[in-house]
Amino acid sequence: MIISTGTRAALEPTPGLAEAQPLTHVEALELDQIPEHLIVIGGGYVGLELSQAMRRFGSKVSVIDRNDRLLHREDEDVSEGLRSLFEDEGIDIVLNARIKSVSGKSGEAVKILIERKGVSQTLEGSHLLIAAGRTPNTADIGLELAGVELTDRGYVKVNERLETTAPGVWALGEVAGSPQFTHISFDDFRVFRDDIAGGNHATTGRQVPFCLFTDPEFARVGLSETEAKKQGIAYRLFKIPMEDVLRARTLSETRGFLKALVEADGDRILGFAGFAVDAGEIMGSVQIAMIAGLPYTALREAILTHPTLLEGLNPLFASVPSVPHQSIQMADRHQERDRSEKKLA
Ligand SMILES: Cc1cc2nc3c(=O)[nH]c(=O)nc-3n(C[C@H](O)[C@H](O)[C@H](O)COP(=O)(O)OP(=O)(O)OC[C@H]3O[C@@H](n4cnc5c(N)ncnc54)[C@H](O)[C@@H]3O)c2cc1C
């Protein structure tokens, strides 16, 4: 048996929130009117994509997030790029906000009381969209009767072969806590398919590419700078603004950047991120190079058609990389050690 019941929009127990009957992405996509003023709770993927779309349809839009920047797990230049994009489009961004209570009803009038750094503030709008995370669909379907255990966060507990704690029961996709993308749910299916046929396919170590479908898009595969720093992985950073990509100029779509992390002591590509027109498509080519284990120099020297967006990979990998990041820290640590050894002497 397979459990693949997915997730749904999470609704925090904020006073008045459930009574306000907020839209989730499901209702938002079925609206037959343009909200006059849409307040969006959540500056993640769903919140950002729908905010920009609704703004472009003509709504006034305010996005509230509890963190100090949009897409807060991504690198700061990504958050900053999105912030300036949204501000240029006239979307209000309210960060560091704790929602204290909600009153009114979405579709009529809503009031949100928030606190920002100890200061109370009220936001008023006509519609409310909740896009503040997901909840697994695991309650009330008798999983406990079948011996299927859940994690602390309510997802089905699985191993790297997506087997649950009940023999002969697998869980696939978001309900199993897999990264929340359609292509990952599909890959979970491949893991199951291969294992049930006697193979040995696991979810460990797989690539998780993704794309935020704003305009321009944000796409990433492999390590971000934030992740590389956290894991202590030394890298050289190659980064160019989209003005350096000739196709972006012909399209008059020069907002954003491309960047790639290359290992410090070799030519392997560790990660790629693009905040750019068609970034998802550009990323795909770098991802294939990564799968093939090509050195970054192969993309630097490749003869790529002019003028296409992919041609931008030539200037990206021909740009002057940063000094390897971790080695700066290592050098600092060595200097510190030398200083303390001198003091001891
Ligand atoms: C607004 C939005 C935009 C997104 N955009 C993208 C995107 O651009 N690219 C991307 O890769 N991912 C995107 N995602 C994520 C993507 O939709 C999910 O990762 C993917 O659908 C997960 O697949 P799944 O099979 O785990 O769950 P789902 O696709 O959610 O399927 C679960 C199914 O189980 C059903 N179900 C639930 N409970 C029961 C029950 N008790 N009995 C029977 N059936 C039940 C549900 O109704 C649903 O049909 C987006 C998500 C949202 C919300």
The ligand as a Tripos MOL2 file, in Angstrom:
@<TRIPOS>MOLECULE
LIG
   53    58     1     0     0
SMALL
NO_CHARGES

@<TRIPOS>ATOM
      1 C1          0.2650   27.0130   -5.0230 C.3       1 LIG1
      2 C2          1.2670   25.9340   -5.2300 C.ar      1 LIG1
      3 C3          2.1240   26.0020   -6.3080 C.ar      1 LIG1
      4 C4          3.0490   25.0020   -6.5150 C.ar      1 LIG1
      5 N1          3.8780   25.1110   -7.5930 N.ar      1 LIG1
      6 C5          4.7880   24.1530   -7.7990 C.ar      1 LIG1
      7 C6          5.6510   24.2190   -8.9330 C.ar      1 LIG1
      8 O1          5.5960   25.1520   -9.7130 O.2       1 LIG1
      9 N2          6.5510   23.2350   -9.1220 N.ar      1 LIG1
     10 C7          6.6440   22.1690   -8.2610 C.ar      1 LIG1
     11 O2          7.4890   21.3050   -8.4670 O.2       1 LIG1
     12 N3          5.8520   22.0890   -7.1870 N.ar      1 LIG1
     13 C8          4.9250   23.0310   -6.9430 C.ar      1 LIG1
     14 N4          4.1120   22.9460   -5.8530 N.ar      1 LIG1
     15 C9          4.2480   21.7780   -4.9610 C.3       1 LIG1
     16 C10         3.5970   20.5680   -5.5810 C.3       1 LIG1
     17 O3          2.2630   20.8640   -5.9080 O.3       1 LIG1
     18 C11         3.6500   19.4180   -4.5790 C.3       1 LIG1
     19 O4          4.9690   19.2220   -4.1270 O.3       1 LIG1
     20 C12         3.1680   18.1130   -5.1750 C.3       1 LIG1
     21 O5          1.8590   18.2390   -5.6770 O.3       1 LIG1
     22 C13         3.2040   17.0530   -4.0870 C.3       1 LIG1
     23 O6          2.7130   15.8610   -4.6000 O.3       1 LIG1
     24 P1          2.0550   14.8020   -3.6150 P.3       1 LIG1
     25 O7          1.7020   13.6410   -4.4650 O.co2     1 LIG1
     26 O8          2.9210   14.5840   -2.4490 O.co2     1 LIG1
     27 O9          0.7300   15.4940   -3.0640 O.3       1 LIG1
     28 P2         -0.5100   16.1390   -3.8180 P.3       1 LIG1
     29 O10        -0.1860   16.5100   -5.2280 O.co2     1 LIG1
     30 O11        -1.0220   17.2020   -2.9070 O.co2     1 LIG1
     31 O12        -1.5430   14.9460   -3.8930 O.3       1 LIG1
     32 C14        -2.1760   14.4310   -2.7540 C.3       1 LIG1
     33 C15        -3.5710   13.9850   -3.1490 C.3       1 LIG1
     34 O13        -4.1220   13.1950   -2.1120 O.3       1 LIG1
     35 C16        -5.4790   13.5800   -1.9220 C.3       1 LIG1
     36 N5         -5.8780   13.2020   -0.5730 N.ar      1 LIG1
     37 C17        -5.5650   13.8100    0.6030 C.ar      1 LIG1
     38 N6         -6.1390   13.1500    1.6460 N.ar      1 LIG1
     39 C18        -6.8140   12.0990    1.1240 C.ar      1 LIG1
     40 C19        -7.6130   11.0420    1.6800 C.ar      1 LIG1
     41 N7         -7.8360   10.9430    2.9830 N.pl3     1 LIG1
     42 N8         -8.1460   10.1450    0.8420 N.ar      1 LIG1
     43 C20        -7.9480   10.2200   -0.4870 C.ar      1 LIG1
     44 N9         -7.2150   11.2090   -1.0790 N.ar      1 LIG1
     45 C21        -6.6610   12.1180   -0.2790 C.ar      1 LIG1
     46 C22        -5.4480   15.0700   -2.1640 C.3       1 LIG1
     47 O14        -6.7420   15.5480   -2.4370 O.3       1 LIG1
     48 C23        -4.5190   15.1480   -3.3630 C.3       1 LIG1
     49 O15        -5.2090   14.9840   -4.5580 O.3       1 LIG1
     50 C24         3.1500   23.9160   -5.6190 C.ar      1 LIG1
     51 C25         2.3010   23.8370   -4.5270 C.ar      1 LIG1
     52 C26         1.3680   24.8320   -4.3150 C.ar      1 LIG1
     53 C27         0.4620   24.7410   -3.1200 C.3       1 LIG1
@<TRIPOS>BOND
     1     1     2 1
     2     2     3 ar
     3     2    52 ar
     4     3     4 ar
     5     4     5 ar
     6     4    50 ar
     7     5     6 ar
     8     6     7 ar
     9     6    13 1
    10     7     8 2
    11     7     9 ar
    12     9    10 ar
    13    10    11 2
    14    10    12 ar
    15    12    13 ar
    16    13    14 ar
    17    14    15 1
    18    14    50 ar
    19    15    16 1
    20    16    17 1
    21    16    18 1
    22    18    19 1
    23    18    20 1
    24    20    21 1
    25    20    22 1
    26    22    23 1
    27    23    24 1
    28    24    25 2
    29    24    26 1
    30    24    27 1
    31    27    28 1
    32    28    29 2
    33    28    30 1
    34    28    31 1
    35    31    32 1
    36    32    33 1
    37    33    34 1
    38    33    48 1
    39    34    35 1
    40    35    36 1
    41    35    46 1
    42    36    37 ar
    43    36    45 ar
    44    37    38 ar
    45    38    39 ar
    46    39    40 ar
    47    39    45 ar
    48    40    41 1
    49    40    42 ar
    50    42    43 ar
    51    43    44 ar
    52    44    45 ar
    53    46    47 1
    54    46    48 1
    55    48    49 1
    56    50    51 ar
    57    51    52 ar
    58    52    53 1
@<TRIPOS>SUBSTRUCTURE
     1 LIG1         1 GROUP 0 **** ****
